[in-house]
Amino acid sequence: MKKKLFVLFIAVIFITINGCQTKEKESKKSSESNDLVAELLKGEILENTNAVNAVNSNYNLTEPISGQATYVVKEDQKIPVELEAGNKNSPTSVSNNITAQKNINDKPIIVPETEQLTVITPKKGSFIKIGNDTIGQKVAPRKFLKLTLAVFTSSKKAKYIDFNVYAVPKNGEVNFAGYYLIGYGKNIEVINNQSQFTKYWNGNNTDGTFIVEGKYNIYLYYKIKDTDGNIISQDGRFWGRSQNYYLKLN
């Protein structure tokens, strides 16, 4: 009986020891497996970390465009320039050298001297034109003739001119009476050293009365005045400067 108990005790111890060893082996195997898994995970994590670092480190890098080469242009290098659209000629070269601009031959623009204008002395005197400016023209209540009278002056003070036009009987003397006054213009402005007075006459005077029929010449009497109305000079003349010029008043 004792012997059986001893054998049983020995068996229990053996089983216990064996079980402990088995657990130790399994624990060891489990530990080794865990270590292997940890190593694998660590490697994967490191690999992913390197990949992320690689992406982050290359984030700002730009890859060269496919099919295009990178050129480094030197200062003196000539760059081909493309011509305008539609021009199929070969492109020209433009120098990128800044110092080449110094070789441009800038020539000053020569402006020809302005020719001196010929100074024209203003005319002096007067001018009279009646109709077609021929002798013997007819005037009647229903037939008007155009009388054009002008005065020229060289005076810088001249500002206004008074015109007084008279009908003078042929071979007669000038009569300044109102009966023979056929037109007048007062304070006609001087422009470009001249002043002009125009009237259409049909044989009546300034009062509206038709003067006696006959042959008449036209006489102009004028006064040149300054800005204040003071008379600078005065003069008179016949149409054609002769009594031989006349109009027929019917």
Residue pairs with C-beta under 8 A, 6 or more apart in sequence:
64 70
73 79
73 96
75 96
75 97
75 98
76 95
76 96
76 97
77 96
78 93
78 94
78 95
78 96
79 93
79 94
79 96
80 91
80 93
81 91
81 92
81 93
81 94
82 91
83 89
83 91
83 92
121 154
122 152
122 153
122 154
122 193
122 194
123 152
123 154
123 193
123 194
124 152
124 153
124 154
125 151
125 152
125 235
125 237
126 149
126 150
126 151
126 152
126 220
126 222
126 235
126 237
127 148
127 149
127 150
127 151
127 152
128 147
128 148
128 149
128 150
128 218
128 220
128 237
128 238
128 239
128 240
129 147
129 148
129 149
130 137
130 145
130 146
130 147
130 148
130 218
130 239
130 247
131 137
131 145
131 146
135 240
135 244
135 245
135 246
136 246
136 247
136 248
137 145
137 247
137 248
138 247
138 248
138 249
138 250
139 145
139 201
139 202
139 203
139 247
139 248
139 249
139 250
140 202
140 203
140 249
140 250
141 202
141 203
141 204
141 210
142 202
143 202
144 200
144 201
144 202
145 200
145 201
145 202
145 247
146 198
146 199
146 200
147 165
147 183
147 198
147 199
147 200
147 201
147 218
148 196
148 197
148 198
149 163
149 165
149 196
149 197
149 198
149 199
149 220
150 194
150 195
150 196
150 197
151 161
151 163
151 194
151 195
151 196
151 222
151 224
152 193
152 194
153 161
153 190
153 193
153 194
153 224
153 232
153 233
154 193
155 224
155 232
155 233
157 226
157 227
157 232
158 190
158 193
158 224
158 225
158 226
158 232
159 189
159 190
159 225
159 226
159 227
160 187
160 188
160 189
160 190
160 195
160 224
160 225
160 226
160 229
161 187
161 188
161 190
161 195
161 222
161 223
161 224
161 225
162 184
162 185
162 186
162 187
162 188
162 222
162 223
162 225
163 183
163 184
163 185
163 186
163 188
163 197
163 220
163 222
164 176
164 181
164 183
164 184
164 220
164 221
164 222
165 181
165 182
165 183
165 184
165 197
165 199
165 218
165 219
165 220
165 221
166 174
166 175
166 176
166 180
166 181
166 182
166 218
166 219
166 220
166 221
167 180
167 182
167 205
167 211
167 216
167 217
167 218
167 219
167 249
168 174
168 175
168 180
168 216
168 217
168 218
168 219
168 238
168 243
169 214
169 215
169 216
169 217
170 214
170 215
170 216
170 217
170 243
170 246
171 243
174 219
174 221
174 236
176 221
178 205
178 206
178 207
179 205
179 207
179 209
179 211
180 205
180 211
181 205
181 206
182 199
182 201
182 204
182 205
182 206
182 211
182 218
183 197
183 199
183 201
183 206
184 206
185 197
187 225
187 229
188 195
188 196
188 197
189 195
190 224
203 210
203 211
203 249
203 250
204 210
204 211
205 211
211 249
212 249
213 249
213 250
214 249
215 246
215 247
215 248
215 249
216 246
216 247
216 249
217 238
217 239
217 240
217 243
217 245
217 246
217 247
218 238
218 239
218 247
219 236
219 237
219 238
219 239
220 236
220 237
220 239
221 234
221 235
221 236
222 234
222 235
222 236
223 231
223 233
223 234
224 231
224 232
224 233
224 234
225 231
225 232
226 232
238 245
239 245
